[in-house]
Structure formats: structure tokens, C-alpha cells
Amino acid sequence: IDHAHGQELVGCWQIPYVPGELTAVARDENGNEIARQTRHSFGDAAKIVLNSDKTSMAADGENLLFVEISMEDAEGYPVENANNRVTVSTEGAGALVGTDNGDSTDTESWKCGSRRLFGGKLLAVFKAGEQAGILRITVSSEGLADAVLTIPVEEAPKKEGISPVAYLAEMSGRKDLRTDFCTQIDRSEVLPEGGVVGPEESKQNQRKDIPVRNILLNCSGSRKMNADNREVTVTAVLCPANATDHEVIWRVVDDKGIPLPIADVRADGLTAHVTAKGDGAFRLRCMSRCGTDKVRVISQLEFEIEGIGQTFWDPYGFIAGGLYDYSRGDVGNGNEHGVATPSDRSGVIGFHGIDFGPHGSDEICLPIFALNDEPHRILVYEGMADEDNAELIGDLVYQKPSIWSVYQEETYHLSKKLRGVTDISFVTEKKFHLKGFYFKQDYAFRQLNATECDMVYGDNFQKEADRIYGIGNNVTVEFAQMDFGQEGTGQITVCGNTPLEKNTIVLSFTCSGCEERRMLEFKKGQGEQTFTFKRICGKGTVRFIFLPGSDFDFAWFRFGR
């Protein structure tokens, strides 16, 4: 580190993990040691540790005691990421008045006597009464021996107006308490969530909650994947083994935690089967919510893929703004994996390798968080805007009333339908956050001419500009990548002509290797006829199969929602 001229002021190391000690030593310019600190590896919590800020309290009705609750492993080393749930109870001349673990996402009441540790610690605050005696503090946690701390509460002068009874009434939810402090109160009548409760009652009310503290990941093969090593298996081991929530979430992400398409992960509980799809680097994450509604613990392994080829982005799924691979200007990170545009000058954000497929789309959706209500101009290019071959396909204006940190979506039509594999970029003039983008693809529900098919084959047919006519024996007209979504379709309108009393058409839909067939009876004449059938769902290939004896001119069709 060059302190005089360098920009890097903090050292950063990445080393393989092995159990043992890490020692950091600081030296001055002459090489003399001026500081040293050591950390030791640790296992699961085996012992509750209590450290108080004082050894006695004054019985003045307002004196406070601060107790730090932490954990040690079986060898006596601090468990620095302990998150055990503990229950705090009191007996004698004082009461629990609050707990806090420093976790800003923890919504449990600070007055509650049952809390989880965060970063290996929990602070409990106790208040003395007006009578001398002993305050006995008991801290318990599922699977561990109780820790007990006894603090003398000594006689002391009282200030006029101090009312520990009123405080106790507030903590317990009881407004009818009119007695002296703790020693005279029937504790069986006080609510346990107030913290004024003995250890036996605490154990009875204690939640059996053993959170996941850590996840150990083991990979069956090399983490350098290639054509000969396309699949590996990763298993997760939860610590502690008796954790109550065994559910884990697997994701393939980049360094920022944004999902990537270069590998697939098939999860089977604590086992994940990872298959490489394209070149690049990724992290396999295994996450636990620890019985809550948010991810609390993340473990990950780093992987590299080479020799398989490029993987393209799917514009009909969501492409996060943070995945941009080209930029100009002071582009930064946005909220929720988005991207923040430059604040005081023009900026460019680009994305390479987007596969729009043969049918394409010209309808783009942009979720944007603007910092003000002013109009924001956005130029959309096919290609990178700074390159000579880039084509302007959209001159858009976004303007909505700003809602702080909230993305609001707007849909725009571009001047050109994007098809195949191409690139896209955005030019901006003001600062806003772009969460990402996706394109709408209503191809399956559009009116399609018969000649827009991907393939037609059979004994007798002829193609014109917008229709296939003279369809005879065993002709199949095929349309690939028809996506009907989860709701699916149960209706189709066909425009054609037949001299037969009725011309039978088999409507075939193949999805994930399974084929479904529906029968359409097109009656004699020319024009549009609408048919209803048992719904088909998902993404697959549609085929119109004309049976022997057919005589049909096929103009167009349209599926209904």
C-alpha cells in the first residue's frame, strides 16, 4: 500500500479457509510493531456468556445495568456470528427493561425478553427497584445450559417522583398494579413479554427456535467447468445440525448478487446440481431465511466456465440494470440490482448479446425511479450508441410523479422490431435509477399469416406472399416458440377456405416433450371460423396437421386469451 501516492488505503486478502488463528500486525515506518490483533476460528455455540458493566446496583428506582450476552464454542472461542435465540428472565430486586441486537432489520420489540443475537451479541438492560436485595438474571437458549448472573442491589437515596411501579405496569401491560416493587408482586399475574418473569415461566414460554448460523458447501468436482466437466453437485451442511429451519435457496449470481444465465441449478433440498451453459464466472449461493421472511445467511462458492461458448440474454425475462457490460459517464449502482445514470451529463448504458428470437419484439418496459417529477429523455439504440453502426430506434420521455425509492414502470413502442441476437443501449441526460428492462412478446396471441411459419412440409401445398393454398394430404404447418404463459389459451380463430363440407385440422401443441392434440372442424366456405377447446399452457411448438383428403387454403390464425 502506497500511503503517499496510492488510491488503495485498505489491504484486502483472500485466502483458503483452514481452522486456526489469523493475526494482524501493524508496524510503523521503521518496522516497529505498534499493534496486534488475533482472531481464532470457531464452531457452534456451546456456552452462554454474560458480561455486565457493573458489579452492583443502587436501589433508587432508576439505576440501569447493561449486560452483554454472547456465545462461546466448545473450546472457549467467541462465536462471532452467533445468532441464537435467547430468553432473558429476572428474579428479585429489578426488572428487564429492554433488549437490542443492533440488527436494523429485526422488527421484534425491544421490550421483549426473547431475542436473537446478531453478530454474536445481544444487549440486555435492567432497572433496579427501590428496595435492596439481589437481582438474579437468567439467560437460556435451546440446547444450552442456562447462564446466571446475580447482582447486589444496595440501599440508596430515592429521588422524589420516581415510580418503578408505573414502569412495571407499562412493561407488563397491567395498569392496575398498585404495590411496591418486585418483591411484593405476584409474578404469575405479569405478562411474560414484559420481561418481568421468573426463569421457570420463561422456559415454559420460550420458543424452540434454533437458527442456521452458517452453511458449509462441498463441491463434488472441479469448480473450473468446461465441455468435459459441465455438471457438478454441491451439498450444503447446516450449522448447527439441529437448526429448526432446513429450507435453503440456491441461486447462480454474479459478484453483485444478480442472477446470471450462464449456469442452471437444479435444487433438491440441501443438494444442488449445477450445469454449465456458457462461458464466464459466477457464484453459487446457498441461502437460509432462518425461519424469517428474509434471507439471513448466505454462503457461496466461486466457479469459472470456459470452452462452452457465449450465453445470450432473454429479453422476455427481466434483465437487471446492474448487468450492463458497456458504459460511458459516471454510471453507478442503483437500487434493487439496478443502475444509476450520471447526474450532470450524458451517459450511455449498454447490454451485449440479447437474443430476441426469430419473431422479435418492439415493445419495451422500463421500471424507473426518478429523483424528481421532471421529464427524462431516454434514447434507445440497437447497438452501442457511441459506435458508427448504432441505429436509433426510440426517442422516449419518462415522466411520473416521483415516489422515493420506488420504481414505476412505463411501456414504450420502438420504431423497429428487434430480432435475432443483437445489442441494445440507452443514452440518458439526467440522473435516475433504471431497475432494468424487458420486452413484451405477444407473438402467440397476434394474428399470424400462414406464411410466417417456421416450417411447412407434406405432399401438396403452395406458398404465396401471405397464405398457403392447395393444402392436400399430410401437410404440416409449424410455428415454434409459441408462449401461452401460465393462463394459456382455449380459443383460436382460423381464416381459410375449403370446398369440402368440413376439413379436419389437427391442432398439435408440444411443450417439454409432451404433445397435446385438439380437433378443429373447418366448415365449407371462405372466411373466419372460431373454435374453442381444452386449454393449453406454457411455451412450445404449434403444428397445424392436415389429414389425408384435405383441400384447404390457409390465410391466417389468431389465438384468444
Helices and strands as residue ranges (DSSP letters): E 21-27, E 33-40, E 47-52, E 57-59, E 64-72, E 85-92, E 94-100, E 114-116, E 121-128, E 133-140, E 147-155, H 164-172, G 182-184, G 187-189, G 192-194, H 199-205, E 214-219, E 224-225, E 231-239, E 249-253, E 263-268, E 271-276, E 280-288, E 297-305, E 319-320, G 321-323, E 326-328, E 332-333, G 335-337, E 339-340, E 347-355, E 361-370, E 376-382, E 391-398, E 408-418, E 421-428, E 432-434, E 436-439, G 443-445, E 448-449, G 450-452, E 455-457, E 462-463, E 468-471, E 475-483, E 489-511, E 514-536, E 539-546, E 552-560
